[in-house]
Amino acid sequence: MEPIKDIGIRRFQMEPIDDIGIRRFWMEVLDAEDQLRTLFSKVLDAKDLLWTLNFEDPRRQS
């Protein structure tokens, strides 16, 4: 399993706002969306693995 990349917000200097700055910003937005989808997919995979191993949440024990 590969590590999750940093998905922090980066600062852009877009003074004045130009097409290149907007494109660069939009590419960062799409990259962050892709990373979040990857992270969510890995969370679901881990949930499925725990379910397969018949893991029980200790908080649910009576």
N, C-alpha and C positions, 0 to 999 in steps of 0.2 A: 504494500500500500504506500503510495507516494504522499509526502507531507503536503499539507495545505499551505498555499502561498499567503503572504501577508495581504489582507484585504482592506488595509487602512485607506482612508481618504487622503489623496495627495493634493497639494496646493498647485494651482496653475496661475501663471501670470498672464492674464488675457487683456492687457491694456495696450492698445485698443482691441476689442473683440474682433478676431478675424476668422476666416474659414479654417485655417490650420489649427488654431487654438480650440475651436469648437469641435473639429474632427478628433483632435487628440483627447479632449475631455470626453467625448462620446465613446471613444475606444476604451477609455478607462472604465466608464460606466458599464459597457458591455462585458469587459473583462471581469469586473467585480460581480456582475450577474452570473457569469459562467462559473466563477469560483464558489459563489453561494449555492448554485445548483449542484456542484460537485460535493460540497460539504454536506448538503441535505441528503444527497444520494448515499454518502458514506454513513451518515447517521441512520438512514433507513436500513442499510446493509447490516450495521451493527445490531439494530433492533431485531432484524430477521435472524441473525446468528444467535442472539440471546434467546429468542423464541425457540429456535431449533434445538438449542441445548437445554430447553425446558427450565430456563432461569426464572426464578420467582423473586419478585420484589420483596425485600425484607420488611418494608413498611406495610405490606398487605397481610403479613402473618398475624394470626390472632392468638 
